[in-house]
Amino acid sequence: REDVVLEDFYRVLVTMVDPRSRVMNRWFETQIVPLAAVLFHTRIHRADAFKKARTEGLSIFDYVATRRMHAKESQRAAEEYTRLTEEVIAHAMRRAQHAHHVSRTAPAKRSGKST
């Protein structure tokens, strides 16, 4: 369909990033080059805080807040998801604006038989 812009239709999120795996990270970066236009900028790093929050039935935000976690890893995890949330909202707003623009510029559909 002409009115579907693939870059607006979907996004790719990179998760479980482990900065210690340098060789794997370099290889991975070469593999995702074709997806550059649809990648979220935020990358979610591995963090034990995610496992601990899940076992307690908490979001990462609630886990960090209620446990008064000041560990760098826990803080980074919450900050990354905050940035991701901002990106998702911005993306949704762009899609909504695009849909509104397309609906206003699309030719009116005709009903009934033509004569």
Number of C-alpha atoms within 10 A of each C-alpha: 4 4 10 11 11 10 14 15 11 10 15 13 12 13 11 10 13 13 11 8 9 10 9 11 14 10 10 11 11 9 10 13 10 10 12 13 12 16 17 17 13 18 17 20 17 15 16 12 21 20 13 14 18 13 9 9 11 15 15 21 17 13 20 20 13 10 9 11 13 11 10 8 16 21 18 16 21 21 16 16 16 14 16 18 13 13 15 14 12 12 18 14 12 13 16 13 12 16 14 11 11 13 12 10 9 9 8 8 6 7 6 6 5 5 3
